[in-house]
Amino acid sequence: MRPLLTLSTALAAALVLAACAQSSADVPADDVATYDPATDSLRFEGEAHLRNIRQLTFGGNNAEAYWSFDGTQLVFQSDWDAINPQGCDQIFVMNADGSPIEASGEATQYVPVSTMRGRTTCSYYLPDGRVVYASTHAASPACPEAAPFVGGRYVWPIHDSYDIYITDPTNPDSDPEVLIGGEGYDAEATVSPDGRYIVYTTDRTGDLELWRYDLETGDDLQLTSGLGYDGGAFFSPDGTKLVWRSSRPAEGEQADTYRELLAQGLVQPTNMDIYVANADGSDARQITALPGAQWAPYFHPDSERILFASNHHAQDGGGREFAIFMIHPDQGEPSMQQITHSGTFDAFPMFSPDGTQLVFASNRRVDREPSRDTNVFVAEWVEAGLDAEM
């Protein structure tokens, strides 16, 4: 998720030039026989699990699109100047089928959720349709500075002015309420399938750790404690597990650099791997050990396999290309499969609640020309896999 923070914009631009789900949709034999890849112009060769890809945004940087619990809408962050003149990421909702939304008596494609002040990140739906997101607007209406490179290192800013808010997208006159705040960085919130828990990242202990907030009791539980950045966590569809991205710098130069950057409100996201644990943080284990950055993980509807973004396969080219991969934690790297093949930037995968669709962010274009725009796309998920040569 964002820096995931504002990774939707910075990573794509800087590195390219930064209730339980049901079973996934198998494609019946007669459907496969009639499928025409020539009409699926946004699908690249080898993308056997995707078909009928649709583009939902058309400029700027749009990312971290996450489904509503009823599967009809998506909440996402965007700096696209056509809908956001503010200058840095703000939160919007849109219909997942691309149709207009009726808001304030008018039909519009994208409805703002955040205040259009400060910088926002990490939005996610609650079961009742409200949205949680992180914002710096209480500290200042201006966009906080966020240089992508410091001392020659690509970095993410960890703004201590981020707090986590809750708001009702259907009531544009309502003010967002602070849900998790106080001193330091609080962001990257996602919600459990039953709507009871929020997992998020905070530096309240002096390091970037995962915590779990109980919406019923208000209790907080620290989930991680190892040195390094733990963030971008998601629950499994059955609610029993968590998956997240983490850096684990070795003591010595790596750890010293990590602590030095963190003291400046920065992290270097160029070396991360994927971890899983039980929903209470127990039995944590690393499931990838690959070069480069592994991040934006999300569980497959079976609550076992995991999709994630990675540039491990593109290190010879400087790590500028990101693709979405799938792995089974118990089977390790031999089970890993590449899902997207655009040769650009593909990340932020999330399955619809019924498991039949996958939303993701990408730099792909119909004409295959290079692009710095990161847009939101939705594809039908084909569990059995289409023939790559079709």
N, C-alpha and C positions, 0 to 999 in steps of 0.2 A: 504494500500500500504506500503510497506517496513517498516520501522519503520516509518513502513511498510518498511521503511528505510531499513534495511537489515534483516527484520524480516523473510524473506524467509529462511535464514539459522539459525539465532540465536533462534528464537521462536520455530521452529520445533525441533531443537536439544536440547535446554535447557529445554523446557517444556515437551517434550515427554520423555526424560531421566532425542520456540518463533514464416449522414442522418438517419432517424428514423428507428429503427428495426421494422420488420414486425411481424405478429402473430406467436406464437410458433407452433411447429409441433405436431398436434394430430396424434395418430397412428390409421390408419384405422383398422377396425375389422379383416379383413383378414390378415393384417400384424401382429397384435397381436397374432392371432391364429397360425401363423407359426414361431413366435419368439422362439428361443431355448436358454434359460438362461445358459445352460451347455457350450455353446461356448463363453459366455460373462464372461470370467474368472476373470476380474478385477472388476466386479460388485458384491456388497455385498447384502445379503438379506435385504429387506426393501427399497432399492434404486429404488423406483417405478418410479421416473421421469427420470432415467438415463438408457441408454442401449448402447451396442456396444462401451464400453469404450476402448480407445486406449492410450498407453503410448508413449510419445514423447521424453523424456529424460531418462537417465539410470544411474545416479550416482551423488553424491555430493548433492548440494542444488540448486534447480532450482525453481523459483517461479515468481509470478506476471507476468504471460503471458497474453498479451492483444492483441486483434485482430486488424488487419489492416482494414481500412474502406471498402475494397472490399472483406473482409472475407477470403483471401487466405493465409495470413501469420500471425505469432505471433511474438511479441517482448517480451523478457523476460530477467531476470537477473540470473546469474549463477556463482557459484564458483567451478563447476565441473572441476577437474584437467585434464580431458581428452580433454577439449576444452579451459580451462582457467588456465594456469600455474602461473598467476599473484599473486594469493593468496587471493583475496577478490572479491566481486561481480563485474562482468562486464556485459555489455549489448550485447545481441545477437538477431538475427532474425532467424526464421525457417519457412518452409512451414507448414501450418496447417494440411496437409494430410500426413506429414512425408517424403515427397519426397525430393530429393536433390535440392539444389539451385545452379544455374550456377553463379559463382563469380570468377572474374579474370581468366577466361578461364578454370576453374576447377569446378567440381561438389562437393559440400560439404553440409553436413546436417545442420550445424549451422554457421552463418556468424557473425563475431564480428562487432558491431556498435560503441562501445565506444573506447577510446584511449588505453585501456589495461594499464592505469596508474591510480593511486589513487583508490578510492572506488566510485562505481556508484550505483544508485538506481532510482526507479520511472520512468520507460520509458513508452512512449505512442505514438501512431501514430497520425499524422496529415492527413487530407483527401488527400493531394497530395503525400503521401508516405514517407515524411520526419518523423523523430522521435525526440521527446523531451525526455530528461532524465537529472538527476542530477548527478554531479560528483565533486570530490574533487581534480582532477588531476592538476588544475592550482596552487594549494598550494604546492603540493608535489606529486612525482610519486609513493611514497610508500603508502601502505595501512595505513590509520590512525588507531590508537589504538581504540579498541572497546570491553572493558571488559563487559561480559554479566551480571555480578553481582557486585554491589558496596554497601558495608555495609550490605551485606545479602539481598539486594533488587535486583530483576531482573529488568534491565534497558535497554533502547534503547539510543544510542548516538545521539545527535543532533549536528552534526559537523558544525561549523560555516563556514567551507570552501566549503560547498555544494553551487553550483550555478546551474542554469537550462540552459541547452544547447539545440541547435537544430542542427541536422545533416541529411545528405542524405545517407541512407544505400546502395544506388545503386552506389555511388561514393566513393570507399574506399580511394581515395587520398585526399578527401576534409577534411578540419579541422572543428571540431564542432565550432559553433559560440555561444557566450553567449547571451541568450535570456532574462533571469532575473538573476541579480547578485547584487553585492555590499556586504557590510558588513553583516555578520550574515547568518543564515540558510535559504536557499531557495530550496525547493524540493517538491516531491509528486505531480507533475504536471499531470493533465489529461485534455482532450480536449472536448469541446462541440460538439454535433452531427453536427452542421453546420460549425464547424472548426473555428469559430470566437474567441471563448474565451478559456482561460486556467485558471483552478482553481488550486491553489497551497497553500502550507503551508509556512509561514515565521515567524521569530521572530523579525521582524524589529520594532515592537511596544513594545518589552520587554516580550511578551507572544507569544505562538504558535497559530497563527490565520490563518483562510482561507482568501485568497485574490483572486480576479478575474482580469486577465489581458486581455485586448482587443487587439487582434493581428492586427486589422485594424487601431486603433487610438493610441495604446500605453498607453491608460488610465488604471489605476489600481483602483480597488474598494475593500475596506475592507468589508468582509462578516460577520465575527464573532468578538465578543469583550468580551465574558465572560471568567473569569479565568479558565485555563485548556488547555489541548492539543486538538486542532482541526486539524484533518488531514485525509488523505486517502479519499478525496472527489471525487465523480463521478456525472456526469450529468445524468438525465433521458433520455431515447431514444427520447422523444419529446422536450428535451431541456429546459423545463420549471422549473425543480426542481433540487435540489442537495441532495445527501445523503452522510454522512460522519460519522467517529467515533470521540468520544469526551470523555475526562475526565472532570468532573466538581467537583473539590475538595471543600469540605465544608470549610468555614472559621474556622480557628483554626489549629489543628495539621495537618489535611490533606493539607490545603492550604500552611502551613509553609513548609511541606515536599516537596510539588510540587515546590515551589519557590526555596528551597535550592538545589534540584536536577537540576532545570533548569539553575541556576547560574553556575552549573558545566557542562552544555551542555548535560544534561540527562533528560529522562522522564521515569516514571514507568508505563508500559502499562497494569498492571494487573487488573485495574478497568476502563472499558470504556463501553459506550453505543452508540446506533445508533441515529442520529439526521437527520431530513429532513428540507428543507427550499425551498422557491422559489429561482430561479437562481440568483436573486440579493441579496440574504441573508435575505429577509423579511420572516415573518411568520415562524421563526425557532421553531421546537418543537422536544422533545425527544420522541422516539417511542419504546424504550426498557428500562426496569428497572430491569435488571437481575444481579445476582452475577457473578463475574469473568469478563472476557474480551469479549466484543462484538466488532467486527471490520471487515475490508475487505468487506464493504457492496457494493452491486451492484443492480441496478434496473432490474426487470423482463422486458421483451419486452413490457408489457402492460403499462409501466411507473407508475404503482401503487405498485404492490408487490415488495418486496426487499429481496434479498438473502444476507446472512452475515455469517461470521464464529463466533463460540462461544464455550466456555468451561463451560457455566453455568450449564450444565447437568452433569458435571464430577467433581464438587467441592469436593465430598466425596473422590475422588481418587487423590486429589491434583491439579485438573484442568489441567492435562497433556493431556487430550483428547480434540481435537477440531473437530467439525463437522459443516457442512453447513446447515443453517436453512433458511426458507422462512417465511415472515410475511407481512400482509397487514397493513399499518400504521393506517388506520382508524378503523380497527377492533382489533388491539392490540394483546396481548398474546394469546387470544383464537384462533386466526387465525394461530398461529405459527405451522410450520410443519418441521420436520427434513428431510433433503434431502439426506445426506450421512450417512453411517453407518459402516465405516471401523474400527471404534474403535481405530484409530490412530490420524493422523493429516490430516484434509481436510480443505482447505481455498482458498482464492483468486478466487472466482467464477466470470466469465465474459461470457455473452452471445455473440454469433456471431452476426454480423449485421443483418442477416435474422432471428435471434431468434431460429434457429433449433439446435444449438450446444452450449454446455457449456464447457469452459476450466476451469481447476482448478488445484491446487497443492495438493499433497498428499504423505503420507508415505506408502500408500498401496502397497502390493505386491501380485503377483499371488499365491504364496505359503502360504500367510497369516502369514509369519514369521515377527517378529519385525524388524524394519528398522529405521535407522537414516537418510537415504537418502530421500530428498524431490524432487519429480519429477513432471513433467507437464503431465496432462492427458486431453483428449478431449472425451466428451460423446455426443451422440445424446440426445436432450432434449425431453421428452415425456410429453406433457402438460396434457393429460388425466390421466397419471400415469399407469404404468404396474402393473398387479396383483403382489403383493409382494411375493406371494407363487409360482409364475411361475418359 
